[in-house]
């Protein structure tokens, strides 16, 4: 990458992905106004693969495969991800060059407008909560058995429209970070604390992936590297990696980093595994002490990477109350949900499919049968020569999908940084590993295996339509 060469940034095509990518570029432009950035958008495996349910792929590179291929070939210089989408084992030659200051990692409850005075515990019995997450569904089933949990499909825009327009759901649960980045905080009924729902590994954090050997890009990303976020997500990703979990079993965490004295901090992690119905729960917590070097940043507040444009929340471009040195110019454009057409529901192929998929078994992208690009759907209309009325998406073998991730580089993929010692990074990684081993010793492996077996079996049953 030459001094005046254009820096190419890979991104998925979704609105949220582009918001996140433009945000990272805007931060880099503040530091390097002379540099030119170009966004290269592409569809990922998760956007295109229609015949494999999410749990069957597990935590492999569902949303990152094509982007990582572009990195490998040099078509792009770095890629911005929601960190929870990045597997704990990256492909050979890949690294996470930076994790940004974490947005709120907690989940958010979003209720229908005529139910917004309720909470999860006070909603009427039988109220339907929409989620496509096994993690959320299991915790809801355990703590709020009076509620009914049903699958909801689509992107953030579509899910909110379904809540508002269909009348099927009384509420949905989403990651608060996505709502904040889209400018939809007014839709949040309540932020759910960890005693209500633990969150997903890496949730709320942005990770910037680059080539492990690309020192220029790694140095370019250094100012965005938030050490405190890095220590927390390394512990979380280490936990998940040791458990061997992913999206095919209910696993969740919460972490905290608190200052004790001078440069000494306590890093605490709590992790849990559930059965699909929430009846079995294995939960453990542990703490270690880490040392963080003095921050070479704004000395009057912990939020900034560069004093002249200090902001309190770099994800949401809010000014710091302690040192508001300059106004924020050209704040990120916020999308108005009211401006999203209700046609997203009418045109959403998911809503026309008679196959009822279990939570966690959602396929990604649009069904080509429902889009009329392949022919008549076997479950919605006869296809010549096909006698069995069964969804074809779930009968194909997945051996032809090759996703490699066998090299353990860095700290669950994350590179080191000058502001944190290698010992501290190792402590964080060791903390997650130790906690996972405690969970496994209590039977977490069996609980996860049962969940994976059950979800795979339910896919085969649910995708057959009775005549």
Backbone torsions as a table, in degrees:
resi	resn	phi	psi	omega
1	UNK	NA	106.1	-179.0
2	UNK	-72.8	170.1	-175.6
3	UNK	-60.7	-40.7	-176.1
4	UNK	-105.1	8.3	-178.0
5	UNK	-76.5	143.5	179.7
6	UNK	-67.8	135.0	179.0
7	UNK	-94.2	120.7	-176.1
8	UNK	-97.8	129.9	-174.1
9	UNK	-118.6	120.8	-179.3
10	UNK	-84.0	144.4	-179.9
11	UNK	-154.6	150.4	166.7
12	UNK	-69.1	168.5	-173.5
13	UNK	-90.6	-6.2	-176.4
14	UNK	-66.8	155.9	-179.9
15	UNK	-58.8	-43.6	-178.7
16	UNK	-65.1	-42.7	179.2
17	UNK	-61.0	-41.0	-179.3
18	UNK	-70.1	-36.8	175.5
19	UNK	-59.7	-45.4	-179.1
20	UNK	-65.5	-41.0	-179.6
21	UNK	-66.8	-44.6	179.0
22	UNK	-64.6	-32.9	178.5
23	UNK	-63.6	-46.4	179.2
24	UNK	-62.2	-43.2	179.0
25	UNK	-62.2	-40.3	-179.3
26	UNK	-63.2	-36.8	177.4
27	UNK	-67.2	-41.1	179.1
28	UNK	-68.4	-34.2	179.0
29	UNK	-66.4	-30.5	177.1
30	UNK	-65.4	-33.2	-179.5
31	UNK	-85.7	-37.8	-176.9
32	UNK	-127.5	73.2	-177.5
33	UNK	-63.1	-18.5	-177.7
34	UNK	-81.3	-14.0	-175.5
35	UNK	-85.1	149.3	-178.0
36	UNK	-111.4	127.4	-178.3
37	UNK	-116.1	143.2	177.0
38	UNK	-130.5	130.2	178.0
39	UNK	-88.8	128.8	176.7
40	UNK	-112.8	111.9	-177.4
41	UNK	-96.7	150.0	178.4
42	UNK	-159.1	159.3	175.3
43	UNK	-86.2	141.9	-179.9
44	UNK	-99.4	175.0	176.3
45	UNK	-54.9	-41.4	179.6
46	UNK	-65.4	-25.2	178.3
47	UNK	-81.9	-22.3	-170.6
48	UNK	-112.9	-33.2	-176.7
49	UNK	-73.1	120.3	-176.3
50	UNK	-111.3	-11.4	-172.1
51	UNK	-105.4	9.3	-178.9
52	UNK	-128.9	119.5	177.1
53	UNK	-66.8	150.0	-177.2
54	UNK	-52.1	-46.5	-178.8
55	UNK	-61.9	-28.4	-179.4
56	UNK	-71.9	-25.9	176.2
57	UNK	-83.6	-25.3	179.9
58	UNK	71.2	-140.0	-176.0
59	UNK	-97.3	18.9	179.9
60	UNK	-67.2	-176.8	-168.1
61	UNK	-77.5	61.5	-176.2
62	UNK	-61.4	-44.1	-176.3
63	UNK	-106.5	11.3	-173.3
64	UNK	-131.0	-9.1	-170.5
65	UNK	-56.5	-53.3	-177.6
66	UNK	-67.7	-36.6	178.3
67	UNK	-64.0	-39.8	178.5
68	UNK	-70.1	-33.0	175.3
69	UNK	-64.3	-39.0	177.5
70	UNK	-65.9	-35.3	175.5
71	UNK	-64.8	-45.9	-177.4
72	UNK	-59.3	-42.0	-177.0
73	UNK	-83.7	-5.1	179.5
74	UNK	83.6	10.1	178.7
75	UNK	-68.3	-29.3	174.9
76	UNK	-132.8	159.6	-177.3
77	UNK	-97.6	-31.9	172.5
78	UNK	-157.1	163.8	-176.8
79	UNK	-132.2	137.2	177.7
80	UNK	-98.0	126.3	-179.3
81	UNK	-124.5	153.1	157.0
82	UNK	-70.7	123.8	-170.5
83	UNK	-60.1	-30.7	-178.9
84	UNK	-65.4	-16.3	177.3
85	UNK	-84.5	-16.2	-176.9
86	UNK	-84.1	124.9	177.7
87	UNK	-63.0	156.6	-178.3
88	UNK	-72.3	-17.2	173.8
89	UNK	-115.7	112.6	-179.5
90	UNK	-84.2	159.5	175.7
91	UNK	-62.6	156.5	178.6
92	UNK	-54.8	135.5	177.1
93	UNK	87.7	-4.4	-179.3
94	UNK	-101.2	154.0	177.9
95	UNK	-152.0	156.9	172.5
96	UNK	-93.2	107.6	-175.6
97	UNK	-75.3	-23.6	178.9
98	UNK	-164.2	147.4	164.2
99	UNK	-117.1	134.0	-177.5
100	UNK	-83.4	166.0	175.4
101	UNK	-52.4	129.4	-171.5
102	UNK	-71.2	132.3	168.1
103	UNK	-73.8	171.4	180.0
104	UNK	-53.6	118.7	-176.8
105	UNK	-81.8	-8.4	-172.5
106	UNK	-75.2	163.0	174.6
107	UNK	-82.2	158.7	179.2
108	UNK	-124.2	136.8	173.5
109	UNK	-91.3	126.3	177.3
110	UNK	-121.1	114.6	-177.4
111	UNK	-104.2	157.2	171.6
112	UNK	-56.9	152.5	-175.4
113	UNK	-61.2	-31.2	179.1
114	UNK	-84.4	2.4	177.1
115	UNK	-120.6	8.2	-169.5
116	UNK	-73.4	0.7	174.8
117	UNK	-92.1	-5.4	-178.3
118	UNK	-91.3	167.7	167.9
119	UNK	-123.8	175.0	179.9
120	UNK	-56.5	-42.1	-176.2
121	UNK	-75.2	-18.8	-176.8
122	UNK	-106.1	-4.6	177.1
123	UNK	-59.8	143.9	178.6
124	UNK	-58.0	147.3	178.6
125	UNK	-56.6	137.6	-180.0
126	UNK	88.3	-2.7	177.0
127	UNK	-60.5	139.4	-175.2
128	UNK	-97.1	125.0	175.5
129	UNK	-110.1	125.8	-179.0
130	UNK	-93.0	132.5	173.9
131	UNK	-160.6	151.2	173.7
132	UNK	-109.7	12.1	-175.7
133	UNK	-101.7	125.3	174.7
134	UNK	-62.2	-38.1	-179.5
135	UNK	-59.3	-48.7	179.8
136	UNK	-68.7	-41.8	-177.5
137	UNK	-61.6	-42.4	-178.9
138	UNK	-65.7	-42.3	-179.7
139	UNK	-68.6	-37.8	177.1
140	UNK	-64.2	-42.8	-179.4
141	UNK	-62.6	-35.3	-178.5
142	UNK	-76.0	-44.8	-171.1
143	UNK	-94.7	-23.4	-177.4
144	UNK	-133.9	65.7	-174.6
145	UNK	-65.5	-13.7	178.3
146	UNK	-76.8	-10.0	-179.6
147	UNK	-95.0	154.8	176.1
148	UNK	-107.8	126.9	-177.7
149	UNK	-105.8	127.3	179.5
150	UNK	-131.4	152.9	-179.8
151	UNK	-66.6	143.9	172.7
152	UNK	-135.2	133.3	-174.4
153	UNK	-112.5	162.1	174.7
154	UNK	110.2	172.7	178.7
155	UNK	-79.0	-175.7	-174.8
156	UNK	-59.8	-44.9	179.5
157	UNK	-58.5	-48.2	-175.4
158	UNK	-66.3	-39.7	-178.5
159	UNK	-64.9	-40.8	178.4
160	UNK	-67.0	-38.0	177.3
161	UNK	-65.4	-38.9	177.6
162	UNK	-63.0	-40.5	177.3
163	UNK	-60.8	-43.1	-175.2
164	UNK	-75.9	-37.0	-167.3
165	UNK	-103.4	-32.1	-171.2
166	UNK	-79.6	-29.6	-176.3
167	UNK	73.5	8.8	-178.2
168	UNK	-86.1	-33.2	-175.7
169	UNK	-111.2	139.7	171.7
170	UNK	-88.6	-19.7	177.5
171	UNK	-165.9	164.5	173.6
172	UNK	-136.4	160.0	177.0
173	UNK	-120.1	128.1	-177.8
174	UNK	-132.5	165.1	173.0
175	UNK	-71.7	128.7	-178.7
176	UNK	-62.7	-31.1	-177.8
177	UNK	-59.7	-42.2	179.8
178	UNK	-64.4	-41.5	178.5
179	UNK	-64.7	-39.7	179.4
180	UNK	-65.1	-45.6	-177.3
181	UNK	-67.4	-29.5	177.7
182	UNK	-83.5	-5.9	179.5
183	UNK	82.6	23.8	-175.3
184	UNK	-111.6	35.7	-179.8
185	UNK	-63.1	-24.9	179.8
186	UNK	-66.1	-17.9	179.0
187	UNK	-83.5	-12.2	-177.5
188	UNK	-74.3	118.9	175.8
189	UNK	-76.6	-43.9	179.4
190	UNK	-158.4	137.3	169.0
191	UNK	-79.9	127.7	-175.0
192	UNK	-88.2	120.7	179.8
193	UNK	-73.9	167.6	-175.3
194	UNK	-66.4	-21.2	176.5
195	UNK	-78.3	-8.7	174.4
196	UNK	-98.7	-53.4	177.1
197	UNK	-144.0	126.0	169.0
198	UNK	-74.6	155.1	-174.4
199	UNK	-104.3	174.0	-177.6
200	UNK	-76.8	152.5	176.5
201	UNK	-58.1	126.1	177.5
202	UNK	79.4	-0.1	-175.4
203	UNK	-61.6	137.1	178.6
204	UNK	90.1	-11.2	-178.0
205	UNK	-103.7	145.8	172.9
206	UNK	-101.3	132.8	176.4
207	UNK	-114.8	136.5	179.0
208	UNK	-108.7	113.5	-176.1
209	UNK	-95.9	139.5	178.9
210	UNK	-146.8	-178.6	176.3
211	UNK	-76.5	137.2	-177.5
212	UNK	-60.5	-29.9	-176.9
213	UNK	-91.6	-3.0	-175.0
214	UNK	-87.9	83.4	-175.8
215	UNK	-65.8	-32.8	-179.9
216	UNK	-63.2	-43.7	179.6
217	UNK	-69.5	-40.6	178.3
218	UNK	-60.9	-40.9	177.3
219	UNK	-67.9	-36.0	176.8
220	UNK	-60.9	-37.2	-175.6
221	UNK	-83.5	-12.9	-173.6
222	UNK	-53.1	-42.2	-178.9
223	UNK	-63.1	-19.9	-179.7
224	UNK	-88.7	-10.8	-174.7
225	UNK	-71.4	112.9	179.0
226	UNK	-97.2	112.8	-173.1
227	UNK	-63.0	-43.5	-177.1
228	UNK	-64.4	-42.4	175.9
229	UNK	-63.0	-41.5	-178.0
230	UNK	-58.9	-45.6	-178.8
231	UNK	-63.1	-40.0	-179.4
232	UNK	-66.9	-46.4	-175.9
233	UNK	-74.5	-27.0	174.3
234	UNK	-63.9	-43.1	177.5
235	UNK	-62.3	-42.0	-178.8
236	UNK	-66.4	-47.1	-178.3
237	UNK	-67.3	-33.7	176.8
238	UNK	-65.5	-39.8	175.6
239	UNK	-58.5	-51.4	-177.1
240	UNK	-63.9	-40.7	-179.9
241	UNK	-62.6	-43.4	-178.8
242	UNK	-68.6	-36.7	177.1
243	UNK	-68.6	-27.2	-175.4
244	UNK	77.4	21.5	-177.0
245	UNK	-93.2	177.1	178.7
246	UNK	-171.4	-138.8	-178.8
247	UNK	-84.5	0.1	-177.4
248	UNK	-98.2	12.6	175.5
249	UNK	-156.1	147.1	-179.7
250	UNK	-74.1	103.6	177.2
251	UNK	-130.0	136.5	-179.4
252	UNK	-149.6	164.0	-175.6
253	UNK	-143.6	169.8	160.1
254	UNK	-148.8	141.9	179.8
255	UNK	-132.3	159.0	179.0
256	UNK	-149.4	145.0	178.1
257	UNK	-130.3	114.4	-176.9
258	UNK	-123.6	142.0	-177.8
259	UNK	-80.7	132.0	177.4
260	UNK	-94.9	-60.8	178.9
261	UNK	-160.0	144.2	-180.0
262	UNK	45.0	-115.6	-177.3
263	UNK	-101.9	13.5	-178.9
264	UNK	-95.1	131.7	-178.7
265	UNK	-128.9	148.1	172.2
266	UNK	-97.1	122.6	176.1
267	UNK	-103.7	118.8	-177.1
268	UNK	-118.4	137.9	176.7
269	UNK	-133.5	139.3	173.9
270	UNK	-124.3	129.2	-179.2
271	UNK	-131.8	152.7	-177.8
272	UNK	-149.6	154.0	176.4
273	UNK	-131.2	139.7	-179.9
274	UNK	-128.1	158.9	165.0
275	UNK	-75.5	165.0	-176.8
276	UNK	-61.3	-34.6	-179.9
277	UNK	-86.8	0.3	177.4
278	UNK	78.9	-3.5	-175.7
279	UNK	-71.3	-33.8	176.0
280	UNK	-97.6	131.6	179.0
281	UNK	-140.3	130.1	173.9
282	UNK	-123.8	119.2	-174.9
283	UNK	-134.2	139.7	-179.9
284	UNK	-143.8	157.5	175.3
285	UNK	-140.3	153.8	179.7
286	UNK	-156.1	162.4	-176.3
287	UNK	-140.1	148.1	171.2
288	UNK	-141.4	167.0	177.8
289	UNK	-107.1	134.1	179.3
290	UNK	-126.9	155.0	178.2
291	UNK	-111.8	131.0	177.2
292	UNK	-117.4	129.0	-178.9
293	UNK	-65.4	164.8	178.1
294	UNK	-57.7	135.6	179.8
295	UNK	-73.3	130.2	175.9
296	UNK	-94.4	55.1	-176.1
297	UNK	-134.7	-161.1	178.3
298	UNK	-57.5	123.0	-173.1
299	UNK	-79.1	-15.3	-175.6
300	UNK	-97.0	-7.9	174.9
301	UNK	-153.7	158.4	-174.8
302	UNK	-90.0	6.5	-167.0
303	UNK	-93.2	-16.1	-163.1
304	UNK	-110.1	155.1	173.8
305	UNK	-103.9	-9.1	-177.8
306	UNK	-159.7	119.3	-171.7
307	UNK	-56.2	-42.6	-174.2
308	UNK	-60.8	-18.2	179.7
309	UNK	-133.9	48.6	-173.8
310	UNK	-62.1	129.9	177.3
311	UNK	-128.9	147.4	-177.1
312	UNK	-75.5	-40.9	-175.2
313	UNK	-130.0	95.8	-173.3
314	UNK	-67.4	-20.8	176.7
315	UNK	-71.2	-34.9	-173.4
316	UNK	-112.5	6.3	175.9
317	UNK	55.0	50.3	176.3
318	UNK	-103.6	142.1	-178.4
319	UNK	-72.1	147.4	175.6
320	UNK	-75.9	133.6	-179.9
321	UNK	-73.0	-23.5	-175.8
322	UNK	-79.9	-43.2	-176.4
323	UNK	-138.5	69.8	-180.0
324	UNK	-76.2	78.0	-172.6
325	UNK	-74.4	-30.1	-178.3
326	UNK	-153.2	151.4	179.1
327	UNK	-69.9	154.3	177.1
328	UNK	-84.1	119.0	-179.5
329	UNK	-92.4	145.0	176.7
330	UNK	50.3	60.4	178.4
331	UNK	-60.7	156.3	-177.7
332	UNK	-58.6	138.0	178.7
333	UNK	-71.0	132.1	-179.7
334	UNK	-98.6	136.4	-178.0
335	UNK	-87.9	129.7	178.5
336	UNK	-88.3	122.7	-179.1
337	UNK	-64.1	-32.3	179.2
338	UNK	-61.4	-22.5	180.0
339	UNK	-85.7	-4.3	177.2
340	UNK	-83.6	120.2	-174.3
341	UNK	-64.4	143.6	175.7
342	UNK	-67.4	-10.9	177.8
343	UNK	-64.0	-16.9	177.5
344	UNK	-62.1	-24.9	177.4
345	UNK	-80.9	-46.1	-179.0
346	UNK	-62.0	-37.3	-177.1
347	UNK	-91.5	0.1	-178.0
348	UNK	-78.3	110.4	-176.9
349	UNK	-61.8	-26.1	-179.7
350	UNK	-57.9	-33.7	-175.0
351	UNK	-77.7	-9.5	-179.1
352	UNK	-104.0	-0.3	-177.8
353	UNK	-87.8	128.3	180.0
354	UNK	-78.8	-6.3	-179.9
355	UNK	-81.4	122.9	178.9
356	UNK	-95.5	110.4	-177.8
357	UNK	-91.8	143.3	176.2
358	UNK	-70.5	158.6	177.3
359	UNK	-59.2	133.8	-179.3
360	UNK	93.0	-7.6	-178.3
361	UNK	-107.5	15.6	-177.2
362	UNK	-65.5	137.5	171.2
363	UNK	-93.5	156.1	-174.4
364	UNK	-98.8	147.1	177.1
365	UNK	91.6	-170.5	-176.9
366	UNK	-103.7	139.5	-178.8
367	UNK	-70.8	123.0	-178.5
368	UNK	-67.9	-24.2	176.6
369	UNK	-69.7	-45.2	179.2
370	UNK	-70.0	-24.0	177.4
371	UNK	-85.5	-2.9	177.7
372	UNK	62.9	31.3	178.5
373	UNK	-98.9	-11.4	-177.5
374	UNK	-114.6	-31.8	-173.8
375	UNK	140.6	-170.6	-178.9
376	UNK	-72.4	139.9	-179.6
377	UNK	-70.0	135.8	179.4
378	UNK	-58.3	-28.3	-178.6
379	UNK	-98.1	-11.5	-178.2
380	UNK	-114.0	-9.7	-179.1
381	UNK	-176.7	148.4	-173.9
382	UNK	-65.5	140.0	172.0
383	UNK	-115.6	128.3	-174.8
384	UNK	-57.4	129.9	177.7
385	UNK	87.3	-1.2	-179.1
386	UNK	-114.8	116.3	-176.2
387	UNK	-94.6	-28.3	-175.1
388	UNK	-88.2	124.5	177.4
389	UNK	-85.9	86.3	-178.0
390	UNK	-145.0	140.4	-178.9
391	UNK	-62.3	125.0	-177.1
392	UNK	-74.9	-15.0	-175.8
393	UNK	-63.4	-27.2	-170.0
394	UNK	-107.9	16.9	-179.5
395	UNK	-113.3	-5.0	-177.8
396	UNK	-88.3	148.6	179.7
397	UNK	-76.9	152.8	-176.8
398	UNK	-105.9	8.1	-177.7
399	UNK	-64.5	-25.6	-177.3
400	UNK	-77.7	-6.7	176.0
401	UNK	-92.7	108.3	-176.3
402	UNK	-102.9	112.3	179.0
403	UNK	-124.8	111.3	-176.3
404	UNK	-96.2	146.1	176.6
405	UNK	-168.5	60.4	-168.8
406	UNK	-109.7	5.2	-176.9
407	UNK	-111.0	127.8	-178.5
408	UNK	-97.5	85.3	-178.9
409	UNK	-98.0	147.2	177.3
410	UNK	63.3	-146.4	-178.3
411	UNK	-112.8	89.5	-170.0
412	UNK	52.4	39.8	176.2
413	UNK	99.0	-19.6	-174.1
414	UNK	-85.4	134.9	178.0
415	UNK	-77.7	164.4	178.6
416	UNK	-80.0	171.0	-178.5
417	UNK	-143.4	150.8	-175.7
418	UNK	-62.2	-28.1	-174.3
419	UNK	-83.8	-2.2	178.5
420	UNK	-137.2	139.1	-177.3
421	UNK	-76.1	156.2	175.5
422	UNK	-61.0	-34.8	179.1
423	UNK	-61.2	-40.0	179.6
424	UNK	-66.6	-40.8	177.8
425	UNK	-63.3	-40.6	178.2
426	UNK	-66.5	-37.4	177.7
427	UNK	-61.9	-44.1	-179.8
428	UNK	-63.9	-44.2	179.4
429	UNK	-65.7	-41.1	179.0
430	UNK	-65.5	-33.4	178.9
431	UNK	-63.2	-44.7	178.2
432	UNK	-64.7	-40.5	178.8
433	UNK	-63.6	-44.4	-179.4
434	UNK	-62.6	-42.0	-180.0
435	UNK	-66.0	-41.0	178.0
436	UNK	-61.7	-40.3	178.8
437	UNK	-64.2	-35.9	176.3
438	UNK	-65.3	-41.7	177.9
439	UNK	-64.4	-41.5	179.1
440	UNK	-64.9	-37.4	179.0
441	UNK	-63.9	-25.5	179.6
442	UNK	-92.9	4.8	175.4
443	UNK	103.4	14.5	-178.4
444	UNK	-61.6	-34.7	179.8
445	UNK	-60.7	-42.5	178.9
446	UNK	-66.0	-41.8	179.8
447	UNK	-62.3	-43.1	179.5
448	UNK	-67.0	-39.6	-180.0
449	UNK	-63.5	-40.8	178.2
450	UNK	-64.1	-41.1	179.9
451	UNK	-62.6	-45.5	-179.3
452	UNK	-64.6	-41.0	178.9
453	UNK	-64.3	-42.6	-178.8
454	UNK	-65.5	-44.3	-177.8
455	UNK	-67.2	-35.6	177.9
456	UNK	-67.9	-41.3	179.1
457	UNK	-66.3	-39.4	-178.5
458	UNK	-68.1	-28.0	177.1
459	UNK	-64.2	-45.5	-177.9
460	UNK	-64.1	-35.6	-179.8
461	UNK	-75.4	-46.2	-171.3
462	UNK	-71.9	-21.6	-176.8
463	UNK	-89.2	4.2	171.7
464	UNK	-98.6	133.7	-179.0
465	UNK	-103.8	124.7	-179.6
466	UNK	-71.2	138.8	178.9
467	UNK	-85.8	NA	NA
